[in-house]
Amino acid sequence: MTININLKIRIDEDRCKGCLLCVNACSKNLLKPSKKINKHGYNPVEFIDPENQCTSCTFCAISCPDVAIEVYK
């Protein structure tokens, strides 16, 4: 499980199945498939926001069928 206090989004890598619905939902293109493989054999999504562009819109979390994303404001 990845937790980074500085981010607005937390992704539970063990729950993520890499369906990429959240990637398509993010209007800022801040989510991408990871090269890592989780314990279930999936490539989870990772959040990359070096310029602090995330608006905490929650579209990524809403679109996640596995409830693997939490958004903080």
C-alpha positions as CSV (number, residue, x, y, z in Angstrom):
1,M,0.0,0.0,0.0
2,T,1.4,3.4,-0.9
3,I,0.7,6.4,1.3
4,N,2.3,9.8,0.7
5,I,1.2,12.6,3.0
6,N,2.2,15.3,0.4
7,L,-0.2,14.0,-2.2
8,K,-3.9,14.8,-2.6
9,I,-4.6,11.3,-3.8
10,R,-3.9,8.0,-2.1
11,I,-4.0,4.8,-4.2
12,D,-4.2,1.4,-2.6
13,E,-1.9,-0.5,-4.9
14,D,-3.1,-3.8,-3.6
15,R,-6.7,-3.1,-4.5
16,C,-6.0,-1.5,-7.9
17,K,-6.5,-3.9,-10.9
18,G,-5.1,-1.5,-13.5
19,C,-8.4,-1.0,-15.4
20,L,-7.3,2.6,-16.2
21,L,-10.8,4.1,-15.8
22,C,-9.3,6.6,-13.4
23,V,-6.6,7.5,-16.0
24,N,-9.3,8.4,-18.5
25,A,-11.3,10.3,-15.9
26,C,-8.4,12.6,-14.9
27,S,-8.6,15.8,-17.0
28,K,-5.1,16.8,-15.9
29,N,-3.5,13.5,-17.0
30,L,-2.0,13.0,-13.5
31,L,-2.5,9.2,-13.3
32,K,-0.6,6.6,-15.3
33,P,0.0,2.9,-15.2
34,S,2.9,1.9,-13.0
35,K,5.6,-0.4,-14.1
36,K,5.4,-2.1,-10.7
37,I,3.3,-5.2,-10.2
38,N,1.2,-5.6,-7.1
39,K,0.7,-8.7,-5.1
40,H,-2.2,-9.8,-7.3
41,G,-0.1,-9.5,-10.5
42,Y,-1.6,-6.2,-11.8
43,N,0.1,-3.0,-12.7
44,P,-1.5,-0.5,-10.4
45,V,-2.0,3.2,-11.3
46,E,0.3,5.8,-9.9
47,F,-0.3,9.5,-9.2
48,I,2.3,11.9,-10.6
49,D,1.7,15.6,-9.9
50,P,5.1,17.5,-9.9
51,E,3.4,20.9,-10.6
52,N,0.6,20.5,-8.0
53,Q,-2.1,20.6,-10.7
54,C,-4.6,18.3,-9.0
55,T,-7.8,20.0,-8.1
56,S,-9.2,17.2,-5.9
57,C,-12.2,16.9,-8.3
58,T,-12.6,13.2,-7.2
59,F,-13.4,12.0,-10.7
60,C,-10.6,9.4,-10.4
61,A,-12.1,8.0,-7.2
62,I,-15.6,8.0,-8.5
63,S,-14.6,6.1,-11.6
64,C,-12.7,3.4,-9.7
65,P,-14.7,0.2,-9.5
66,D,-12.3,-1.2,-6.9
67,V,-12.6,1.7,-4.5
68,A,-8.8,1.9,-4.5
69,I,-8.5,5.8,-4.6
70,E,-9.0,8.3,-1.8
71,V,-8.9,12.0,-2.6
72,Y,-8.0,14.7,0.0
73,K,-8.6,18.4,-0.2
